[in-house]
Amino acid sequence: MTKKILKELLKAVAIIVLSSLPYIHDVITIRGGTFPTWVPDWGIQQFLTNSEGYVVGFSTYRVFIYTLLIHVFAHLGYLGWFFEAKDKLYRPFLLVPVSLSLYQIFVIMFDIRGTELNTPNTKIILTIVISSLLAINFFFNNNKMLTEHFLKHKNPLKNQNTIQTEEEHI
């Protein structure tokens, strides 16, 4: 019993931590680019700053952290939905936003936002390719499951033989 309670508590804490990702930049940085005294200086900002003073292409470390964690937040949300959607027909198609959000995280981390890899055309083509490959794989490899699903849900109103009384009609 206590293991189940601990497991549920850890899930709740994980959800709270993940929900706070977009706001971490407010906690670990102060407007203007400085850090609170309690934040240790591990040299991450200096490591990520290029010779022009940009942090992985962003004007400040604070903006970089905010943008990155917003995308990580979205990615983890889609990933969580994918794992929770067991036995759902749409589950494989959740891999589209999962892969696109991961792609965007790589674009941010490797500072390739100004390249052809970050244009809308590239992302639309990537979305179409991933979606098409998933659809082809899904429909050709799941004929039995699809047949069972659609037979199970075929004309559900036909199976309900209920007589509606006049009181129910009013």
C-alpha positions in Angstrom: 0.0 0.0 0.0 2.8 2.5 0.9 4.6 1.6 -2.4 1.4 2.6 -4.3 1.1 5.8 -2.4 4.8 6.7 -2.9 4.4 5.9 -6.6 1.4 8.2 -7.0 3.2 10.9 -4.9 6.2 10.7 -7.2 3.9 11.0 -10.3 2.3 14.1 -8.7 5.7 15.7 -8.0 6.9 14.9 -11.5 3.8 16.6 -13.0 4.4 19.6 -10.8 8.1 19.8 -11.7 7.3 19.4 -15.4 4.6 22.1 -15.2 7.1 24.5 -13.8 9.7 24.1 -16.6 8.6 27.3 -18.5 9.1 29.3 -15.3 12.5 28.1 -14.2 14.2 31.0 -16.1 12.5 33.3 -13.6 14.0 31.4 -10.7 17.6 30.9 -11.8 18.1 34.2 -13.5 17.3 37.9 -12.8 16.3 40.3 -15.5 19.4 41.9 -16.9 21.4 38.7 -17.1 22.6 38.3 -13.5 22.0 35.3 -11.2 20.7 35.2 -7.7 23.4 34.6 -5.1 22.1 31.1 -4.3 22.6 29.8 -7.9 26.0 28.1 -8.3 28.1 29.3 -11.3 29.1 26.2 -13.1 30.2 28.1 -16.2 27.3 26.9 -18.4 26.5 30.4 -19.6 30.1 31.1 -20.6 30.4 27.7 -22.3 27.3 28.3 -24.4 28.2 31.9 -25.2 29.9 32.5 -28.6 32.5 35.2 -29.5 29.7 37.7 -30.4 28.1 37.4 -27.0 25.1 35.3 -28.0 24.1 32.3 -25.9 23.5 29.6 -28.5 22.2 32.2 -30.8 19.9 33.9 -28.2 20.5 37.4 -26.9 20.8 36.3 -23.2 21.1 33.1 -21.2 17.6 33.9 -19.7 16.0 33.9 -23.1 17.8 30.7 -24.1 16.7 28.9 -20.9 13.1 30.1 -21.4 12.9 29.1 -25.1 14.5 25.7 -24.5 12.4 24.8 -21.5 9.2 25.8 -23.3 10.0 23.3 -26.0 11.1 20.6 -23.5 7.8 21.2 -21.7 5.8 20.6 -24.9 7.9 17.6 -25.9 7.5 15.9 -22.5 3.7 16.6 -22.7 3.4 14.9 -26.1 5.7 12.1 -24.9 3.6 11.5 -21.8 0.4 11.5 -23.9 2.0 8.9 -26.2 2.8 6.6 -23.3 -0.7 7.0 -21.8 -2.5 6.4 -25.1 -2.0 2.6 -25.0 -4.7 0.7 -27.0 -5.8 3.9 -28.8 -5.8 3.9 -32.5 -4.3 7.4 -32.7 -1.3 6.5 -30.6 1.2 6.0 -33.4 0.3 9.4 -34.8 1.4 11.1 -31.6 4.9 10.4 -32.8 4.5 13.3 -35.2 4.4 16.0 -32.5 6.9 14.0 -30.4 9.4 13.9 -33.2 8.8 17.5 -34.3 9.2 18.9 -30.8 12.4 16.9 -30.4 13.6 18.2 -33.8 13.0 21.8 -32.5 14.9 21.1 -29.3 17.9 19.9 -31.5 17.6 23.1 -33.6 17.8 25.2 -30.5 20.6 23.3 -28.8 22.8 23.2 -31.9 22.2 26.8 -32.8 20.9 26.1 -36.3 17.9 28.4 -36.1 19.2 30.6 -38.9 19.7 27.7 -41.3 17.5 26.0 -43.8 16.7 23.3 -41.2 14.6 25.8 -39.3 12.4 27.1 -42.2 8.7 26.6 -42.3 9.1 24.7 -45.6 11.5 22.2 -44.0 9.2 21.7 -41.1 6.1 21.2 -43.3 7.9 18.7 -45.4 9.2 16.9 -42.3 5.6 16.8 -40.9 4.3 15.4 -44.2 7.0 12.8 -44.5 6.7 11.6 -40.9 2.9 11.5 -41.0 2.9 9.6 -44.3 5.4 7.0 -43.1 3.5 6.5 -39.9 0.2 6.2 -41.8 1.6 3.7 -44.3 3.2 1.7 -41.5 0.0 1.8 -39.3 -2.5 0.8 -42.0 -0.4 -1.9 -43.6 0.8 -3.5 -40.4 -2.4 -3.3 -38.3 -5.1 -4.8 -40.6 -6.3 -7.2 -38.0 -6.6 -4.7 -35.2 -8.3 -2.2 -37.5 -10.8 -4.8 -38.7 -11.6 -5.8 -35.1 -12.0 -2.2 -34.0 -14.3 -1.2 -36.8 -16.4 -4.4 -36.5 -16.7 -3.8 -32.8 -17.9 -0.3 -33.3 -20.0 -0.9 -36.5 -23.4 0.6 -36.2 -23.7 0.7 -32.4 -27.2 2.1 -32.6 -28.5 -1.0 -34.4 -27.7 -3.1 -31.4 -29.7 -1.0 -28.9 -33.2 -2.3 -28.9 -34.7 0.2 -26.4 -38.3 1.3 -26.6 -38.7 4.9 -25.7 -41.8 5.5 -23.6 -43.9 8.6 -24.0 -42.6 9.9 -20.6 -39.0 9.6 -21.7 -39.8 11.3 -25.0 -41.2 14.4 -23.2 
